[in-house]
Amino acid sequence: MRCRMAKIRLRELRKEKGISMRELAKRSRVSKSYISAIENGESSPTVDIIANCVER
């Protein structure tokens, strides 16, 4: 359930802020496909990735 909430919340927050997947990937220092995988529940972000998303 946590992974599902993380993916939904990431997508919601990204869209609320008007940030594209490409921009979030750039800010987080990961690939766009990795952001997509997180949002689709295919991958779980590490603490470092979450921190990079928040800090930038």
N, C-alpha and C positions, 0 to 999 in steps of 0.2 A: 504493500500500500504506500509506503514512503516514497519508493521510486516513482510510482504513478503520480503522486502529489508533486514531487520535484519537477517532473516533466511538464505537468500542467502549469505549475506556478512559474517556471522559467519562461515558457511561451507567453503567459499572461503578462508577466512583468516586462518582457522584452517588447511586446506590442504596446503596452501602456506607455513605455518610454519612447516609442517610435523608432526603435533600433532594429535594423535588419539583422538577419542571421550572420551575414558577412561582417557587419560592424562589430557585433558581439564577439564573433570568433577572433577578429583582429584585436579587440580590447583584451580578450581572455588569453590570447596567444595560443589558440588551438585552431584546428581546421573548421571550416563551415560544416563539413560532413559530420564532425564530432558533435557540434551543437545540434545538428539535425537528429543525430542518433540519441542524444539526451532527450530532446523534445519528443521523440517517438518512442521512448522507453526501451530503446535497444542498448543503451549504455547508461552508466551512472557516473556523475561527475565526481572527481576527487575533491578533497577539501581545498587543495591548491587551486583548482579550476574555479571553484565557488568563490574563493577569496579574490582571484583575479577579476571575476565578473563584478564583484562588489566594489573593489578598489578603483576601478577605472571609470 
